[in-house]
Amino acid sequence: MSTRSGWRRHYFVAQQAYAGWWIVGLLLPLAFLANTGNAIVLRADAPALTLSVAAAALIVLNLVIFMLFTQPANAATENWTVQPDNWETLRRQWEYSHAVNAAVTLLAFGCTTLASLR
């Protein structure tokens, strides 16, 4: 077995640690609703309103990134149980979409925190 095929095999095995994490993704629409509610409650405070709207928009951006980049990679690999020929491209797409979404989620959390502290 070559090093490259061994690395591939190990990557697909490691991906199984993410089985069931889709359930956590169900919290994102709730985060959007919570930030929208926060915006409504804090509407008299312009900076807090702006931060709450920004947080809600960032949650929507997170979902868009997931639907455009992460989910197609999951579908093409059948949740990383099938190894298509373009798996390395899909891996990069999956990894980068998660990295970007981590930053987007952190920004949303920061906006929510700042809005709530006002």
C-alpha positions as CSV (number, residue, x, y, z in Angstrom):
1,M,0.0,0.0,0.0
2,S,1.4,3.4,-1.0
3,T,1.6,6.2,1.5
4,R,-0.9,8.2,-0.5
5,S,-3.5,5.4,-0.5
6,G,-2.9,4.8,3.2
7,W,-3.4,8.5,3.9
8,R,-6.7,8.4,1.9
9,R,-7.9,5.4,3.8
10,H,-7.1,7.0,7.2
11,Y,-8.8,10.2,6.2
12,F,-12.0,8.3,5.4
13,V,-11.8,6.4,8.6
14,A,-11.3,9.6,10.6
15,Q,-14.3,11.2,8.9
16,Q,-16.6,8.7,10.6
17,A,-16.0,10.7,13.8
18,Y,-18.4,13.2,12.3
19,A,-21.3,10.8,12.0
20,G,-24.4,12.3,13.6
21,W,-23.0,15.8,13.8
22,W,-25.8,16.9,11.4
23,I,-28.0,17.1,14.5
24,V,-25.9,20.0,15.9
25,G,-26.6,21.8,12.6
26,L,-30.2,21.9,13.5
27,L,-29.4,24.5,16.0
28,L,-28.4,27.1,13.3
29,P,-32.0,28.0,12.4
30,L,-32.7,28.4,16.1
31,A,-29.6,30.7,16.4
32,F,-31.0,32.7,13.5
33,L,-34.4,33.0,15.2
34,A,-32.7,33.9,18.5
35,N,-30.7,36.7,16.9
36,T,-33.8,37.9,15.1
37,G,-35.7,38.0,18.4
38,N,-32.7,39.8,20.0
39,A,-32.9,42.4,17.3
40,I,-36.6,42.9,17.9
41,V,-36.1,43.2,21.7
42,L,-33.1,45.6,21.3
43,R,-34.5,47.7,18.4
44,A,-34.5,50.9,20.5
45,D,-30.7,50.6,20.8
46,A,-29.2,51.1,17.3
47,P,-25.8,49.5,17.9
48,A,-27.4,46.5,19.6
49,L,-29.9,46.2,16.8
50,T,-27.1,46.4,14.2
51,L,-25.1,43.7,16.0
52,S,-28.1,41.4,16.3
53,V,-29.0,41.8,12.6
54,A,-25.3,41.2,11.7
55,A,-25.3,38.0,13.8
56,A,-28.5,36.8,12.2
57,A,-27.0,37.5,8.7
58,L,-23.8,35.7,9.6
59,I,-25.9,32.6,10.6
60,V,-27.6,32.8,7.2
61,L,-24.2,33.0,5.6
62,N,-23.1,30.0,7.5
63,L,-26.1,28.0,6.2
64,V,-25.4,29.2,2.6
65,I,-21.8,28.1,2.8
66,F,-22.9,24.8,4.1
67,M,-25.4,24.2,1.3
68,L,-23.0,25.4,-1.4
69,F,-19.8,23.7,-0.4
70,T,-20.0,21.3,2.6
71,Q,-23.2,19.4,1.7
72,P,-22.2,18.7,-1.9
73,A,-19.0,17.2,-0.7
74,N,-20.9,15.1,1.9
75,A,-23.3,14.0,-0.9
76,A,-20.6,13.1,-3.4
77,T,-18.9,10.9,-0.8
78,E,-22.1,9.6,0.7
79,N,-21.0,11.2,4.0
80,W,-17.4,10.0,3.5
81,T,-18.2,6.3,3.0
82,V,-17.5,6.3,-0.8
83,Q,-14.1,7.3,-2.2
84,P,-14.7,9.0,-5.6
85,D,-11.8,9.8,-7.9
86,N,-12.0,13.5,-7.0
87,W,-12.0,12.9,-3.3
88,E,-9.0,15.2,-2.7
89,T,-10.9,18.2,-4.3
90,L,-13.9,17.3,-2.2
91,R,-11.8,17.1,0.9
92,R,-10.3,20.6,0.3
93,Q,-13.8,21.9,-0.3
94,W,-15.2,20.3,2.8
95,E,-12.2,21.4,5.0
96,Y,-12.2,25.0,3.8
97,S,-15.9,25.4,4.1
98,H,-15.7,24.3,7.7
99,A,-12.8,26.6,8.4
100,V,-14.7,29.6,6.9
101,N,-17.8,28.6,8.7
102,A,-15.9,28.5,12.0
103,A,-14.8,32.1,11.5
104,V,-18.3,33.1,10.4
105,T,-19.8,31.5,13.5
106,L,-17.2,33.1,15.8
107,L,-18.1,36.5,14.3
108,A,-21.8,35.8,14.8
109,F,-21.2,34.8,18.4
110,G,-19.2,38.0,19.0
111,C,-21.9,40.1,17.5
112,T,-24.6,38.4,19.7
113,T,-22.5,38.7,22.8
114,L,-21.8,42.4,22.2
115,A,-25.5,43.1,21.4
116,S,-26.6,41.3,24.5
117,L,-24.1,43.1,26.8
118,R,-25.4,46.5,25.7
